[in-house]
Amino acid sequence: MNHWEKEIRAFEYYLKIERSLSPNSILAYQQDIEKLSRFIQSEYPQINPMDVRVEHLRPFVHMLADLQVSEFTHARILSGIKAFFKYLVYEDKITENPAQLLESPKLTRKLPETLSYQEIVHLLETIPLGSPEGHRNRAMLEVLYSSGLRVSELVDLKISQIYEEIGFLRILGKGNKERLVPVGSDAKKYLNLYLKEVRNFQSIAKGHEDFVFLNRRGKKLTRVMVFLIIKKLAAEAGIHKRISPHTFRHSFATHLVEGGADLRAVQDMLGHESITTTEIYTHLDRDYLRQVLNEFHPRK
């Protein structure tokens, strides 16, 4: 095992144990540092991670530009590299972070696709309630829209995380951070209906007894399955936007902000670490107001 392999492995352990990052996040960091490792070992064979200087990193950044990777991929890779050298500083293996002076590309923030409230209602009412899957799907999408969950939080939701008496769900989000999110009355109604009239009569696979949303085999749903269910329902409802489970989360936040909700409260419900992530929904709200002005003001 060479110096790079040793430090990358130690960095992964640090991300898992001390930063409590998800396996997907750790894998993304690992792959980005491995890209840098291959480049450095090819261009500067004698340089180990502790000897890297900014002049070794800049050609790597130029290479990313030459490969025409997207600005988001570019920024993510640089973020991973900065985190890796910050870790080496933290461990007293180096005294300065050589990646600190690298400039990340300015990101053009793309506003997420959303559904109007009328489209949400139409899609939900398209779901037939005459079958077990219909009851499950209605409950699932009601919860998704009512509480603004990520799809991973939805499929991992457990019965033990439902506090029906106070109308809240205890959600384990990114970085294993817990938050309490309210669940609306409609979502509560369809969730109870599904749990009592459908799930109670299912044969449940071992190890899946506590998961809320189950497939026909009694196992928890996968993220891909939720995506396919939504795609099929959107087609049946005649909605031609490109939507996914995340569209419900975006719509949840957008409708709250449009209704005048406090941004900090929306941040807490979404589980955003930084308020700047939540602020994208104020842009959506401004676009909506601008659209209203253009449509209805006599001197637009």
Backbone torsions as a table, in degrees:
resi	resn	phi	psi	omega
1	MET	NA	122.8	-179.7
2	ASN	-84.1	179.6	-176.1
3	HIS	-59.8	-41.3	-177.9
4	TRP	-63.9	-48.3	-179.8
5	GLU	-59.8	-41.3	-178.8
6	LYS	-63.6	-45.8	-177.4
7	GLU	-72.7	-34.3	177.9
8	ILE	-65.7	-40.7	179.0
9	ARG	-65.1	-42.0	178.4
10	ALA	-65.2	-37.1	178.1
11	PHE	-63.7	-42.6	177.5
12	GLU	-59.6	-44.0	-179.6
13	TYR	-62.5	-41.6	178.9
14	TYR	-62.1	-44.4	-179.4
15	LEU	-63.4	-37.1	-178.4
16	LYS	-74.7	-49.2	-172.2
17	ILE	-82.6	-47.6	-173.1
18	GLU	-92.7	-31.0	-179.8
19	ARG	-98.3	-12.8	179.4
20	SER	53.2	39.8	179.6
21	LEU	-77.8	158.5	179.3
22	SER	-72.5	157.5	177.8
23	PRO	-55.5	-37.3	179.8
24	ASN	-64.9	-41.8	179.1
25	SER	-66.4	-42.0	179.6
26	ILE	-62.8	-42.2	179.4
27	LEU	-62.4	-40.8	179.6
28	ALA	-63.1	-45.1	176.7
29	TYR	-59.2	-47.2	-177.2
30	GLN	-59.0	-46.6	-177.6
31	GLN	-65.3	-36.6	179.5
32	ASP	-68.5	-41.4	179.5
33	ILE	-69.8	-33.3	176.8
34	GLU	-65.4	-34.3	175.1
35	LYS	-60.6	-46.9	178.8
36	LEU	-63.4	-42.9	-179.6
37	SER	-56.8	-46.6	-179.7
38	ARG	-63.3	-39.3	-179.9
39	PHE	-65.6	-49.0	-177.6
40	ILE	-62.6	-44.1	-178.2
41	GLN	-67.8	-25.4	176.7
42	SER	-79.4	-43.4	-174.6
43	GLU	-89.2	-32.8	-177.7
44	TYR	-133.6	74.5	-171.1
45	PRO	-57.0	-26.5	-175.5
46	GLN	-89.5	-3.3	-174.2
47	ILE	-90.6	123.6	174.4
48	ASN	-99.9	172.1	-174.8
49	PRO	-55.6	-33.2	-177.7
50	MET	-76.1	-13.9	-178.8
51	ASP	-99.8	-3.0	-175.4
52	VAL	-67.0	135.3	175.4
53	ARG	-120.7	168.3	-177.5
54	VAL	-60.3	-31.7	179.7
55	GLU	-67.8	-19.1	174.5
56	HIS	-83.2	-26.5	-175.9
57	LEU	-84.0	-32.5	-175.0
58	ARG	-61.0	-41.0	176.9
59	PRO	-61.6	-31.6	177.2
60	PHE	-66.0	-42.4	178.2
61	VAL	-62.9	-40.9	178.0
62	HIS	-63.6	-36.7	178.6
63	MET	-63.2	-40.3	178.5
64	LEU	-60.4	-40.7	179.1
65	ALA	-65.5	-41.3	179.6
66	ASP	-63.8	-32.9	179.7
67	LEU	-77.0	-7.6	178.7
68	GLN	56.9	41.5	174.1
69	VAL	-69.2	155.0	-178.4
70	SER	-64.1	155.8	-178.6
71	GLU	-61.3	-30.5	179.4
72	PHE	-71.3	-42.1	177.1
73	THR	-64.0	-43.9	178.6
74	HIS	-56.5	-49.4	-178.5
75	ALA	-64.5	-38.8	-179.4
76	ARG	-65.1	-42.3	179.7
77	ILE	-63.2	-43.9	179.5
78	LEU	-64.3	-37.1	178.1
79	SER	-62.6	-41.6	178.2
80	GLY	-64.1	-40.9	-179.9
81	ILE	-65.6	-43.1	178.6
82	LYS	-62.5	-39.1	179.1
83	ALA	-65.8	-37.5	-179.8
84	PHE	-63.1	-47.2	-178.6
85	PHE	-74.6	-27.5	173.8
86	LYS	-64.7	-38.0	176.2
87	TYR	-62.4	-42.2	-179.7
88	LEU	-64.1	-34.8	175.3
89	VAL	-65.8	-45.3	-179.7
90	TYR	-57.5	-36.8	-179.1
91	GLU	-86.3	6.1	-179.3
92	ASP	61.3	28.6	177.4
93	LYS	-89.4	-24.1	172.1
94	ILE	-138.4	163.3	-177.2
95	THR	-99.6	-24.9	-179.5
96	GLU	-134.5	148.8	179.0
97	ASN	-86.0	108.1	-177.0
98	PRO	-68.5	-16.9	-178.1
99	ALA	-87.7	-5.4	-173.9
100	GLN	-61.1	-31.9	-176.3
101	LEU	-86.0	-4.0	179.2
102	LEU	-74.4	132.8	-179.0
103	GLU	-94.3	129.6	176.2
104	SER	-80.8	149.4	177.9
105	PRO	-65.5	148.2	176.5
106	LYS	-75.7	126.2	-175.0
107	LEU	-90.6	133.6	170.6
108	THR	-84.9	117.6	-175.4
109	ARG	-79.8	115.6	178.6
110	LYS	-87.9	128.9	179.1
111	LEU	-73.6	133.2	-177.3
112	PRO	-69.9	152.4	175.4
113	GLU	-67.4	137.3	177.5
114	THR	-131.5	163.6	173.0
115	LEU	-108.3	144.7	173.5
116	SER	-71.5	164.7	178.6
117	TYR	-60.0	-39.1	179.9
118	GLN	-64.0	-37.8	178.0
119	GLU	-67.8	-38.8	176.9
120	ILE	-59.9	-49.5	-178.7
121	VAL	-61.0	-45.1	-179.0
122	HIS	-61.4	-43.5	-179.6
123	LEU	-64.3	-43.7	-179.2
124	LEU	-63.9	-38.9	-177.7
125	GLU	-76.8	-10.9	175.4
126	THR	-74.1	-23.4	-175.4
127	ILE	-70.1	120.8	178.8
128	PRO	-74.4	133.0	-177.7
129	LEU	-98.0	14.9	-177.9
130	GLY	-88.2	5.3	-178.6
131	SER	-136.3	158.9	177.1
132	PRO	-56.4	-41.3	-179.5
133	GLU	-64.4	-36.6	179.3
134	GLY	-63.0	-45.5	177.4
135	HIS	-61.5	-43.1	179.1
136	ARG	-62.6	-47.4	-176.5
137	ASN	-64.3	-39.1	178.7
138	ARG	-64.5	-45.7	178.7
139	ALA	-61.5	-43.2	-176.3
140	MET	-62.5	-48.1	-177.2
141	LEU	-74.9	-30.9	174.0
142	GLU	-61.5	-44.1	179.6
143	VAL	-66.9	-42.0	-179.1
144	LEU	-58.4	-45.8	-178.3
145	TYR	-78.5	-37.1	-176.0
146	SER	-67.9	-33.4	-172.2
147	SER	-117.2	-2.8	175.7
148	GLY	65.5	35.2	-176.8
149	LEU	-75.6	151.8	166.2
150	ARG	-72.9	155.5	-178.0
151	VAL	-62.8	-35.0	178.9
152	SER	-65.0	-36.4	178.3
153	GLU	-69.6	-33.6	179.0
154	LEU	-67.2	-50.2	-176.3
155	VAL	-70.8	-23.8	178.7
156	ASP	-90.9	-1.6	-177.7
157	LEU	-62.1	134.0	-178.2
158	LYS	-116.2	154.0	178.8
159	ILE	-58.7	-36.1	-179.4
160	SER	-68.6	-9.8	178.9
161	GLN	-97.0	0.7	179.8
162	ILE	-95.4	119.9	176.2
163	TYR	-107.8	82.2	-172.3
164	GLU	-61.6	-36.9	-174.6
165	GLU	-64.6	-27.7	178.9
166	ILE	-110.4	-2.3	176.3
167	GLY	72.0	37.9	179.9
168	PHE	-130.0	156.2	172.0
169	LEU	-115.2	139.3	174.2
170	ARG	-96.2	112.7	-172.4
171	ILE	-107.4	134.8	174.3
172	LEU	-100.9	105.1	-173.4
173	GLY	-97.2	-154.9	-178.4
174	LYS	-60.9	142.4	180.0
175	GLY	65.1	24.0	-179.7
176	ASN	57.2	30.1	178.9
177	LYS	-88.2	130.4	-179.4
178	GLU	-89.6	145.5	171.9
179	ARG	-148.7	154.2	175.0
180	LEU	-101.5	128.0	177.8
181	VAL	-123.9	140.0	178.8
182	PRO	-72.9	153.3	175.4
183	VAL	-122.5	129.4	-174.4
184	GLY	-69.1	166.3	-175.1
185	SER	-64.8	-39.4	178.4
186	ASP	-64.7	-44.6	179.6
187	ALA	-62.5	-40.4	179.3
188	LYS	-61.7	-42.2	-178.9
189	LYS	-62.1	-49.6	-177.3
190	TYR	-72.5	-29.5	176.9
191	LEU	-66.9	-46.5	178.4
192	ASN	-62.1	-40.0	179.3
193	LEU	-61.2	-44.7	179.3
194	TYR	-64.9	-46.4	-176.8
195	LEU	-63.6	-42.5	-173.9
196	LYS	-83.7	-38.0	-173.0
197	GLU	-97.0	-17.6	-177.0
198	VAL	-120.2	-60.1	-172.9
199	ARG	-64.4	-35.0	-179.8
200	ASN	-59.8	-23.1	-175.9
201	PHE	-105.0	8.1	179.2
202	GLN	-87.9	150.5	166.9
203	SER	-83.5	122.7	-172.9
204	ILE	-107.6	132.2	-179.0
205	ALA	-67.3	148.7	179.3
206	LYS	-59.5	133.4	179.8
207	GLY	91.5	-7.0	-178.1
208	HIS	-116.1	13.1	-173.2
209	GLU	-61.2	-29.3	-173.6
210	ASP	-97.0	-11.5	-178.5
211	PHE	-72.8	139.9	-175.7
212	VAL	-74.2	-55.4	-171.6
213	PHE	-98.2	116.8	-173.7
214	LEU	-118.1	153.0	173.5
215	ASN	-87.7	-174.6	-176.3
216	ARG	-63.3	-24.9	-178.8
217	ARG	-87.8	4.8	177.6
218	GLY	79.0	20.3	177.2
219	LYS	-111.8	157.0	-178.1
220	LYS	-63.4	147.8	178.9
221	LEU	-67.3	153.2	174.1
222	THR	-95.8	163.6	177.4
223	ARG	-62.5	-39.5	-180.0
224	VAL	-61.5	-40.5	-179.7
225	MET	-63.3	-40.6	178.2
226	VAL	-62.9	-42.5	178.5
227	PHE	-59.3	-45.5	-178.1
228	LEU	-66.4	-38.2	178.1
229	ILE	-61.4	-46.0	-178.4
230	ILE	-66.1	-41.3	179.6
231	LYS	-60.6	-43.5	-179.4
232	LYS	-66.5	-43.6	-179.5
233	LEU	-65.4	-38.3	178.8
234	ALA	-62.3	-41.8	178.6
235	ALA	-63.1	-43.0	-179.6
236	GLU	-66.6	-29.4	179.9
237	ALA	-85.4	-4.0	-179.9
238	GLY	73.4	25.3	177.6
239	ILE	-94.4	119.2	-172.0
240	HIS	-100.5	6.6	175.0
241	LYS	-72.7	154.8	175.2
242	ARG	-82.3	101.3	-176.4
243	ILE	-117.7	159.0	-178.4
244	SER	-146.5	178.0	175.3
245	PRO	-54.6	-34.4	-177.6
246	HIS	-67.4	-23.7	178.5
247	THR	-60.4	-35.9	179.1
248	PHE	-67.0	-38.2	178.0
249	ARG	-65.2	-45.3	178.1
250	HIS	-62.4	-41.1	-178.9
251	SER	-65.7	-42.3	176.7
252	PHE	-53.4	-51.3	-177.0
253	ALA	-68.5	-42.0	-179.0
254	THR	-62.3	-44.4	-178.2
255	HIS	-67.7	-34.0	175.9
256	LEU	-65.0	-47.1	-178.5
257	VAL	-65.4	-42.1	177.5
258	GLU	-61.0	-31.2	179.8
259	GLY	-83.0	-2.1	176.7
260	GLY	97.1	15.7	-179.2
261	ALA	-66.0	147.3	176.5
262	ASP	-65.8	132.6	-175.0
263	LEU	-63.3	-34.5	178.8
264	ARG	-65.4	-37.6	178.7
265	ALA	-66.7	-41.0	178.1
266	VAL	-64.1	-40.8	177.4
267	GLN	-57.9	-45.5	-179.7
268	ASP	-63.2	-42.7	-177.8
269	MET	-67.9	-36.1	179.5
270	LEU	-78.3	-20.4	-177.5
271	GLY	77.1	29.0	177.2
272	HIS	-77.4	133.6	178.9
273	GLU	-70.6	-37.4	-177.2
274	SER	-116.5	142.0	178.7
275	ILE	-65.2	-26.9	-178.5
276	THR	-63.2	-30.6	177.0
277	THR	-66.3	-38.5	-178.9
278	THR	-73.6	-25.7	-174.5
279	GLU	-64.7	-16.2	177.6
280	ILE	-58.1	-28.3	-178.2
281	TYR	-75.3	-17.9	173.0
282	THR	-73.7	-31.1	175.6
283	HIS	-65.8	-41.8	177.6
284	LEU	-59.9	-41.8	-178.5
285	ASP	-65.9	-40.8	178.8
286	ARG	-64.7	-38.8	177.4
287	ASP	-62.3	-39.8	179.0
288	TYR	-64.0	-44.1	179.6
289	LEU	-64.4	-39.2	178.4
290	ARG	-63.6	-39.2	179.1
291	GLN	-63.9	-43.1	178.6
292	VAL	-61.5	-43.8	179.1
293	LEU	-60.0	-47.4	-178.1
294	ASN	-63.4	-34.1	-176.3
295	GLU	-80.6	-35.3	-167.7
296	PHE	-118.0	-13.9	-178.7
297	HIS	-79.7	134.2	-176.2
298	PRO	-65.0	-24.7	179.5
299	ARG	-119.1	54.3	-178.2
300	LYS	-69.1	NA	NA
